[in-house]
Amino acid sequence: MLDQIDLSKSLQKDEYKTLMPELELRLGLLQREARELNLPIMIVFEGWDAAGKGTMINRLIQTLDPRGFVVHSINAPNEEERLRPFLWRFWIKTPAKGRIAVFDRSWYGRVLVERIDKLVKKADWTRSYQEISSFERQLCSEGTLIIKFFLHISKEEQRKRFDKLEESKTTSWKVNKEDWRHHDQYGEYHDAVEEMLAKTDASFAPWTVVEAHDKRFATMKVFKTVIDSIEAKIQQIKMARQVAAAIVDDAASPVEMPASEAFSALNASILKKVDLSVALSPEEYEQELKVCQKRVFELEHEIYRKRIPVVILYEGWDAAGKGGNIRRLTQSMDPRGYEVIPVAAPNDIEKAHHYLWRFWMSFPKAGHITIFDRTWYGRVLVERIEGFCKEEAWRRAYQEINEMEEHIANFGTVIVKFWLHTSQDEQLRRFEARQQDPNKQWKITEEDWRNREKWGVYEAAVDEMLFRTSTAYAPWTIVEANSKYYARIKALKTVIQAIETKF
């Protein structure tokens, strides 16, 4: 692709001065319109050293309201970032609805600098193509506009610009030995860029290669591309809203059918096969609890020493005992090594981002444990059943969740997922016991009773969730929770086994 680019393209100064004011005005108006439509925008700048990325970004943002954008200058990952999955530092920088995030270099450093300088293994940067594509597709599916630029100059032009920078005491600091080394590796980078463009150019996030020898031409092309992209996205949003207003949107209504037709046809209920009669006596429970908690204490320090991150997920029926289970798991642990994240309905800030953003924010760094009391699976459970998201969104979520879990598993994370399962009769008994106990009445709400009335619908949704998201790298464990003693010990043993298997 790069060899076919005509780098001789240029724009006369008078033509540039004539055209730019109108483009600047239009871009400012589009920023305001995008904000009104809650459109998040990500603009990515990649390119050769000295191709003019910094200058281009500065020129672009001069036309924007500074309250509505942020520029992220991406360097080599720091110590904190190296202890997280590759995409973590980019997920947490994704913009809220109505805002613009500009990236001076980006996640593509994994398949460029980190690849060429051998900072990561071949298996890691090769796998990153798929992870990057998933990242961008997930954001675009939720409404984000991603605009990607690669600023292209020849090797000869790069040398000229390096020489010119070094001639001045004011700018000589901008060129260092690493820059010249990368210049000598131009051929290797050329091939890596070609592969990057080919493998990550997608309809939802296409690349625009900018001929950057002439700065006026490059600036004009960047402005026109950004404007055209935003205008097209705004038109798409407006048309979608018109269609939505003209028809009854059944997908946003509470789900009446207990499961999708395709899944129902399988006639496979995972939960109905669970033996809920299993139990432990108080004596057996106390004996096993001490042994298991002692081992968990040992393993917590071992994973810190070996820098292994652990993510433990708790889902289950209301009153299934998630809180008590988590307490027994953490009872003997060092509180400096773990964090429990209680997940409720998203707040206004979380709603302004991709639904997975708030969970990426909480993933542990290497050597630490994060325990989620309810999780991202709310997307395919409560949000699905209660109509908080459209059918298209929750159906898409199965793949998005699997991709996210695969990404953190590739980083070395131990993932343990629990579904705490009780019978309807046992749930009723616990609900009534809570109502009668003044110290536990706060635990039971009208919403709990309403959810109970939809047991069959939720059960089918749980079955489908277990079927579609139990993977080799993140399998589900169904915990028979009619007996709290049995459930706590099974969860402890499962965590122990999962971590020990990692060693």
RAZI-V550762 format. One record per residue. N is the residue number from 1. RES is the residue in three letters. SS is DSSP state (H for helix, E for strand, L for the rest). PHI is phi as a letter, one per 30 degrees, with the letter a starting at -180 (NA if undefined). Layout:
BEGIN
[[N;RES;SS;PHI] [N;RES;SS;PHI]]
END
This chain:
BEGIN
[[1;MET;L;NA] [2;LEU;H;d] [3;ASP;H;d] [4;GLN;H;c] [5;ILE;L;d] [6;ASP;L;d] [7;LEU;L;d] [8;SER;L;d] [9;LYS;L;d] [10;SER;L;b] [11;LEU;L;b] [12;GLN;L;d] [13;LYS;H;d] [14;ASP;H;d] [15;GLU;H;d] [16;TYR;H;d] [17;LYS;H;d] [18;THR;H;d] [19;LEU;H;d] [20;MET;H;d] [21;PRO;H;e] [22;GLU;H;d] [23;LEU;H;d] [24;GLU;H;d] [25;LEU;H;d] [26;ARG;H;d] [27;LEU;H;d] [28;GLY;H;d] [29;LEU;H;d] [30;LEU;H;d] [31;GLN;H;e] [32;ARG;H;d] [33;GLU;H;d] [34;ALA;H;d] [35;ARG;H;d] [36;GLU;H;d] [37;LEU;L;c] [38;ASN;L;h] [39;LEU;L;c] [40;PRO;L;d] [41;ILE;E;b] [42;MET;E;b] [43;ILE;E;c] [44;VAL;E;c] [45;PHE;E;c] [46;GLU;E;c] [47;GLY;E;l] [48;TRP;L;d] [49;ASP;L;e] [50;ALA;L;i] [51;ALA;L;d] [52;GLY;L;j] [53;LYS;H;d] [54;GLY;H;d] [55;THR;H;d] [56;MET;H;d] [57;ILE;H;d] [58;ASN;H;d] [59;ARG;H;d] [60;LEU;H;d] [61;ILE;H;d] [62;GLN;L;d] [63;THR;L;c] [64;LEU;L;c] [65;ASP;L;d] [66;PRO;H;d] [67;ARG;H;d] [68;GLY;H;c] [69;PHE;E;b] [70;VAL;E;b] [71;VAL;E;c] [72;HIS;E;c] [73;SER;E;c] [74;ILE;L;c] [75;ASN;L;c] [76;ALA;L;e] [77;PRO;L;e] [78;ASN;L;d] [79;GLU;H;d] [80;GLU;H;d] [81;GLU;H;d] [82;ARG;H;d] [83;LEU;L;d] [84;ARG;L;b] [85;PRO;L;e] [86;PHE;L;e] [87;LEU;L;d] [88;TRP;H;e] [89;ARG;H;d] [90;PHE;H;c] [91;TRP;H;e] [92;ILE;L;d] [93;LYS;L;c] [94;THR;L;d] [95;PRO;L;d] [96;ALA;L;d] [97;LYS;L;e] [98;GLY;L;i] [99;ARG;L;c] [100;ILE;E;c] [101;ALA;E;c] [102;VAL;E;c] [103;PHE;E;c] [104;ASP;E;d] [105;ARG;L;i] [106;SER;L;a] [107;TRP;H;d] [108;TYR;H;d] [109;GLY;H;e] [110;ARG;H;d] [111;VAL;H;c] [112;LEU;L;b] [113;VAL;H;e] [114;GLU;H;d] [115;ARG;H;d] [116;ILE;H;d] [117;ASP;L;d] [118;LYS;L;h] [119;LEU;L;d] [120;VAL;L;b] [121;LYS;L;d] [122;LYS;H;e] [123;ALA;H;d] [124;ASP;H;d] [125;TRP;H;d] [126;THR;H;d] [127;ARG;H;d] [128;SER;H;d] [129;TYR;H;e] [130;GLN;H;d] [131;GLU;H;d] [132;ILE;H;d] [133;SER;H;d] [134;SER;H;d] [135;PHE;H;e] [136;GLU;H;d] [137;ARG;H;d] [138;GLN;H;d] [139;LEU;H;d] [140;CYS;H;d] [141;SER;H;d] [142;GLU;L;c] [143;GLY;L;j] [144;THR;L;d] [145;LEU;E;c] [146;ILE;E;c] [147;ILE;E;c] [148;LYS;E;b] [149;PHE;E;c] [150;PHE;E;b] [151;LEU;E;d] [152;HIS;E;c] [153;ILE;L;b] [154;SER;L;d] [155;LYS;H;d] [156;GLU;H;d] [157;GLU;H;d] [158;GLN;H;d] [159;ARG;H;d] [160;LYS;H;e] [161;ARG;H;d] [162;PHE;H;d] [163;ASP;H;e] [164;LYS;H;d] [165;LEU;H;d] [166;GLU;H;d] [167;GLU;H;d] [168;SER;L;c] [169;LYS;L;d] [170;THR;L;d] [171;THR;L;c] [172;SER;H;d] [173;TRP;H;d] [174;LYS;H;d] [175;VAL;L;c] [176;ASN;L;b] [177;LYS;H;d] [178;GLU;H;d] [179;ASP;H;d] [180;TRP;H;d] [181;ARG;H;d] [182;HIS;H;d] [183;HIS;H;d] [184;ASP;H;d] [185;GLN;L;c] [186;TYR;H;e] [187;GLY;H;d] [188;GLU;H;d] [189;TYR;H;d] [190;HIS;H;e] [191;ASP;H;d] [192;ALA;H;d] [193;VAL;H;d] [194;GLU;H;e] [195;GLU;H;d] [196;MET;H;d] [197;LEU;H;d] [198;ALA;H;d] [199;LYS;H;d] [200;THR;H;b] [201;ASP;L;d] [202;ALA;E;b] [203;SER;L;d] [204;PHE;L;d] [205;ALA;E;a] [206;PRO;L;d] [207;TRP;E;d] [208;THR;E;b] [209;VAL;E;d] [210;VAL;E;c] [211;GLU;E;d] [212;ALA;L;c] [213;HIS;L;d] [214;ASP;L;c] [215;LYS;H;d] [216;ARG;H;d] [217;PHE;H;d] [218;ALA;H;d] [219;THR;H;d] [220;MET;H;d] [221;LYS;H;d] [222;VAL;H;d] [223;PHE;H;d] [224;LYS;H;d] [225;THR;H;d] [226;VAL;H;d] [227;ILE;H;d] [228;ASP;H;d] [229;SER;H;d] [230;ILE;H;d] [231;GLU;H;d] [232;ALA;H;d] [233;LYS;H;d] [234;ILE;H;d] [235;GLN;H;d] [236;GLN;H;d] [237;ILE;H;d] [238;LYS;H;d] [239;MET;H;d] [240;ALA;H;d] [241;ARG;H;d] [242;GLN;H;d] [243;VAL;H;d] [244;ALA;H;d] [245;ALA;H;d] [246;ALA;H;d] [247;ILE;L;b] [248;VAL;L;d] [249;ASP;L;d] [250;ASP;H;d] [251;ALA;H;d] [252;ALA;H;c] [253;SER;L;c] [254;PRO;L;e] [255;VAL;L;d] [256;GLU;L;d] [257;MET;L;d] [258;PRO;L;d] [259;ALA;L;a] [260;SER;L;d] [261;GLU;H;e] [262;ALA;H;d] [263;PHE;H;d] [264;SER;H;e] [265;ALA;L;d] [266;LEU;L;d] [267;ASN;L;h] [268;ALA;L;b] [269;SER;L;c] [270;ILE;L;d] [271;LEU;H;d] [272;LYS;H;d] [273;LYS;H;d] [274;VAL;L;d] [275;ASP;L;d] [276;LEU;L;d] [277;SER;L;d] [278;VAL;L;d] [279;ALA;L;a] [280;LEU;L;b] [281;SER;L;d] [282;PRO;H;e] [283;GLU;H;d] [284;GLU;H;d] [285;TYR;H;d] [286;GLU;H;d] [287;GLN;H;d] [288;GLU;H;d] [289;LEU;H;d] [290;LYS;H;d] [291;VAL;H;d] [292;CYS;H;d] [293;GLN;H;d] [294;LYS;H;d] [295;ARG;H;d] [296;VAL;H;d] [297;PHE;H;e] [298;GLU;H;d] [299;LEU;H;d] [300;GLU;H;e] [301;HIS;H;d] [302;GLU;H;d] [303;ILE;H;d] [304;TYR;H;d] [305;ARG;H;d] [306;LYS;H;c] [307;ARG;L;h] [308;ILE;L;c] [309;PRO;L;d] [310;VAL;E;b] [311;VAL;E;b] [312;ILE;E;c] [313;LEU;E;c] [314;TYR;E;c] [315;GLU;E;b] [316;GLY;E;l] [317;TRP;L;d] [318;ASP;L;e] [319;ALA;L;i] [320;ALA;L;d] [321;GLY;L;j] [322;LYS;H;d] [323;GLY;H;d] [324;GLY;H;d] [325;ASN;H;d] [326;ILE;H;d] [327;ARG;H;d] [328;ARG;H;d] [329;LEU;H;d] [330;THR;H;c] [331;GLN;L;e] [332;SER;L;c] [333;MET;L;d] [334;ASP;L;d] [335;PRO;H;d] [336;ARG;H;d] [337;GLY;H;c] [338;TYR;E;b] [339;GLU;E;b] [340;VAL;E;c] [341;ILE;E;c] [342;PRO;E;d] [343;VAL;L;c] [344;ALA;L;c] [345;ALA;L;d] [346;PRO;L;d] [347;ASN;L;d] [348;ASP;H;d] [349;ILE;H;d] [350;GLU;H;d] [351;LYS;H;d] [352;ALA;L;d] [353;HIS;L;c] [354;HIS;L;e] [355;TYR;L;d] [356;LEU;L;d] [357;TRP;H;e] [358;ARG;H;d] [359;PHE;H;d] [360;TRP;H;e] [361;MET;L;d] [362;SER;L;c] [363;PHE;L;d] [364;PRO;L;d] [365;LYS;L;d] [366;ALA;L;e] [367;GLY;L;j] [368;HIS;L;b] [369;ILE;E;b] [370;THR;E;b] [371;ILE;E;c] [372;PHE;E;c] [373;ASP;E;c] [374;ARG;L;i] [375;THR;L;a] [376;TRP;H;d] [377;TYR;H;d] [378;GLY;H;e] [379;ARG;H;d] [380;VAL;H;c] [381;LEU;L;c] [382;VAL;H;d] [383;GLU;H;d] [384;ARG;H;d] [385;ILE;H;d] [386;GLU;L;d] [387;GLY;L;i] [388;PHE;L;d] [389;CYS;L;b] [390;LYS;L;d] [391;GLU;H;e] [392;GLU;H;e] [393;ALA;H;d] [394;TRP;H;d] [395;ARG;H;d] [396;ARG;H;d] [397;ALA;H;d] [398;TYR;H;e] [399;GLN;H;d] [400;GLU;H;d] [401;ILE;H;d] [402;ASN;H;d] [403;GLU;H;d] [404;MET;H;d] [405;GLU;H;d] [406;GLU;H;d] [407;HIS;H;d] [408;ILE;H;d] [409;ALA;H;d] [410;ASN;H;d] [411;PHE;L;d] [412;GLY;L;j] [413;THR;L;d] [414;VAL;E;d] [415;ILE;E;c] [416;VAL;E;b] [417;LYS;E;b] [418;PHE;E;c] [419;TRP;E;c] [420;LEU;E;d] [421;HIS;E;c] [422;THR;L;b] [423;SER;L;d] [424;GLN;H;d] [425;ASP;H;d] [426;GLU;H;d] [427;GLN;H;d] [428;LEU;H;d] [429;ARG;H;d] [430;ARG;H;d] [431;PHE;H;e] [432;GLU;H;d] [433;ALA;H;d] [434;ARG;H;d] [435;GLN;H;d] [436;GLN;H;d] [437;ASP;L;c] [438;PRO;L;e] [439;ASN;L;d] [440;LYS;L;b] [441;GLN;H;d] [442;TRP;H;d] [443;LYS;H;d] [444;ILE;L;c] [445;THR;L;b] [446;GLU;H;d] [447;GLU;H;d] [448;ASP;H;d] [449;TRP;H;d] [450;ARG;H;d] [451;ASN;H;d] [452;ARG;H;d] [453;GLU;H;d] [454;LYS;L;c] [455;TRP;H;e] [456;GLY;H;d] [457;VAL;H;d] [458;TYR;H;d] [459;GLU;H;d] [460;ALA;H;d] [461;ALA;H;d] [462;VAL;H;d] [463;ASP;H;e] [464;GLU;H;d] [465;MET;H;e] [466;LEU;H;d] [467;PHE;H;d] [468;ARG;H;d] [469;THR;H;b] [470;SER;L;c] [471;THR;L;b] [472;ALA;L;d] [473;TYR;L;d] [474;ALA;L;b] [475;PRO;L;d] [476;TRP;E;d] [477;THR;E;c] [478;ILE;E;d] [479;VAL;E;c] [480;GLU;E;d] [481;ALA;L;c] [482;ASN;L;d] [483;SER;L;c] [484;LYS;H;d] [485;TYR;H;d] [486;TYR;H;d] [487;ALA;H;d] [488;ARG;H;d] [489;ILE;H;d] [490;LYS;H;d] [491;ALA;H;d] [492;LEU;H;e] [493;LYS;H;d] [494;THR;H;d] [495;VAL;H;d] [496;ILE;H;e] [497;GLN;H;d] [498;ALA;H;d] [499;ILE;H;d] [500;GLU;H;d] [501;THR;H;d] [502;LYS;H;d] [503;PHE;L;d]]
END
